[in-house]
Amino acid sequence: MADGSVITAGAKPDAAVVRDALGVGIAVGLSGFAFGVTSAGSGLSLLQTCALSLLVFTGASQFALVGALAAGGNPYTAAAGAFFLGVRNSFYGLRLSQLLALPRAVRPFAAHWVIDETTAVTLPQPTRRAARIGFTVTGLTLYVLWNLTTLVGALGAEALGDTDAWGLDAASPAVFLALLAPMLKTTTERVTAGLAVVLVLGLLPLLPAGVPVLVSALAAPAVLFMKGRDKGPAPRNAQPAQPAGKPPHAQGAKGSRTITPEDGR
């Protein structure tokens, strides 16, 4: 390149990674306003609302908790549902720890940023450097904006009046679905996502908050199992196809030899 820098094959420019990470961080971070309004409307104080965003920092679990409290649920049951919903982040961490390979001293702090959005930005990156940049920029942008907009939303909840009428509790899941949809490129991925949605919607009235999402993970092995059955076992006596233009080989006591036109005379 003109400036003397070298970009290896398959690498992605740092500026492009930062741009993508900022786009996700800003878009999702602004939806913290919805959580602040919903939390204040459910009866939590300003301090409790801000503490949830600072210490929990996983939008779906936060919405599940305040939603259960607003519906009159037991606080312990609400907390348990939010906890089970947040368990998915530990599975993200197993994959990201190998991909990022961060220093041991940094990992406890980075673990706080292992959420849906940082995972969605980090996993598609072609190199470790790009993955680290995407994870860091997304996590930092989202954490700062989420907490600031949570504060603003909690302070402005009274001005909005009835928060249920605005449907703000659906903002965070809608944003995540918008991030997920472009990643469903194959028929198998679309079928898996569709089955997961059916499981979640069917189990919502039956199981505590957060548990249906965990159960929906069974959609992946179920689809893969059915796909394997449709293909069926490979035939045992299948012969490899002969390249065009080459005569077949005959197997003899001393190995294979080529059958020539003279053999048929």
Buried (B, 14 or more C-beta within 10 A) or exposed (E): EEEEEEEEEEEBEBEEBBEBBBEBBEBBBBBBBBBBBBBBBBEBEBEBBBEBBBEBBBBBBBBBBBBBBBEEBEEEEBBBBBBBBBEBBEEBBEEBBEBBEBEEEEBEEBBBBBBBBBBBBBBEBEEEEBBBBBBBBBBBBBBEBBBBBBBBBBBEBEEBEEBEEBEBBEBBBEBBEEBEEEEBEEEBBEBBBEBBEEBBEEBEEEBBBBBBBBBBBEBBEBBEEEEEEEEEEEEEEEEEEEEEEEEEEEEEEEEEEEEEEEEEE
